[in-house]
Amino acid sequence: LAGTPARGPHSARLAMSSDAARHAQLEAKLDSLASLRQEVQRLYESTRAELYAVREEVTRERRARVALGAENARLQEWNRELSAQLSSLLGDLGAAAGAAASPHAPPLLRESP
């Protein structure tokens, strides 16, 4: 080819050396990217496992809160029932005490001297 300088063996070796260096750099970058990808995958899996554990804990806590709310409602109802029974018994006791103090009460209900 006219006008093209002839390449000597030195220039060919230089081009191959440059290509080899570039190839080595690309290989190093690929290795680095592969390593980073593996690290990101490990972090993803670890975070995913933590997320599932937290979700399970939240579910357990919600169920416990619902159960406690139901137990609280039952106890409040029982408390109202006991309060009504106590009020009734106190009313009966007051009526019996009033009847015992009455001179017209049967002998068993009268207070003994």
Secondary structure, DSSP 8 states (H G I E B T S, - for coil): -TT-----HHHHHHHHHHHHHHHHHHHHHHHHHHHHHHHHHHHHHHHHHHHHHHHHHHHHHHHHHHHHHHHHHHHHHHHHHHHHHHHHHHHHHHHHHHHHHSTTS-TTTS---
